[in-house]
Amino acid sequence: MPPTVAVVGGGISGLAACYHLVRAPRPPKVVLLEASGRFGGWLQSTRTPEGAVFEHGPRGVRPAGAVGAETLHMVSELGLAGDILPVPGDHPASRNRFLYLGGALHRLPSGLGGLLRAVPPFSRALLWSGVQDLVTPAGTEPDESAHAFARRRFGPEVADVAVDSLCRGVFAGDSRALSVRSCFPALFQAERRRGSVLLGLALGHGAGSRPEPEAGLVRRARAERWSQWSLRGGMETLARGLVAFVSPRGAELRCHAPLRHLCHRRGRWQLTLADGTITADHVVSALPAAALAEALPAEAEPLARELRCIPAASVAVVNLQYEGATLPVTGFGHLVPSSEDPALLGIVYDSVAFPEHDGTPGTPSLRLTVMLGGAWFRQSFGDPAAAAPELLLRRARAAVRDHLGLAGTPARAIVRVQQDCIPQYTLGHWERLERIQQFLKEQELPLSLIGASYAGVSVNDCIASAKAAVGQLLGSPP
């Protein structure tokens, strides 16, 4: 009889784990437990009767690197290649990104011109920041905040404006609290390898393994220089595709099945649910770190203590649709540094990247998403569980009016507060992960931890963590 693997958490990480488990040459019995009434986690898309698509979570996936290629392979195997909506490299949503600072929008510098002359909001040419990086000695601390790292290597303006905004855009987090080693490992390793971030990124790892031959979507993404892609029905289509793939291949998928307690006895897990118990030989946890900590037995308290130290930020996602409106600029969207407005992370110009999601052809409409809160949620709006949607909508509409000149009433507005949706890799996160792995190894616990709480918050990172864990579990290379 094959062993039983219980996957806990039915977001993209848990679904990807099921996908790799059922594709194994000798697949185990797979049971997926999801607390809510739907699968997909933060992949949440609303499709209106008119055909417009609004994303309440991730709205696009980057194709770059090995993890980007892996996700595209998965999309092909799920039969979704025909639903891909790519954003090519020469598209305005790829080339143009903006910052809102000092009450005005500024296009982020790109190309040689932006390096050689001062381009607002920067007071000096970015070339000088590059020179500072080249002459600054490598750091020796085992970890550093993203802000301190950028300030040391590129100067205060890059840290205060660019890196502050980047951390808000990617992690909804505070650059002064986030770890550069865990949040931006490529930058940290580049400095350690070459003594300079720019040199390290330019020279890479030196002699590397030969790249695998590219085919299908991966080759097309490379040829067309995609910066990102989505799916015709929205990103939740990826979750639905995974459900449709794993169900007929023997995976048992259960909604409304929150994990109450885990107990490890005589080499097997007992999982206590609201309506009974199940037993499993191995547990793959795709739960947020803090949620897993709540379910662990008393003897795993050292593990629970580490997990509770991985915080997460809440984000209010406000989708707005305006009929007949036009933007003053064209691009992916704009970010807002914390010095300008702590409560407002940025605004995404959804219609620019994915006009296919606008709905009825012939009816000009503009879709925007306003991101609010993040690490500043409580100080700006109070308890995320009790934040009034009317207040958040009013704040979002004011931002769209002040930043983009759109004063009209939106034809459609959707407000979602995504509580604890983005884990925050604070200083020392890498040591925490090492202690977690050490505990699992010493206790010989058949438990795999996957998902955004640990080693990357993007869709690609979550899928890659699931594949690696399944490879380790089944004894096959990831």
Order of alpha helices (4+ residues) and beta strands (2+ residues): beta-alpha-beta-beta-beta-alpha-beta-alpha-beta-beta-alpha-alpha-alpha-alpha-alpha-alpha-alpha-alpha-beta-alpha-beta-beta-beta-beta-beta-alpha-alpha-beta-beta-beta-alpha-beta-alpha-alpha-beta-alpha-beta-alpha
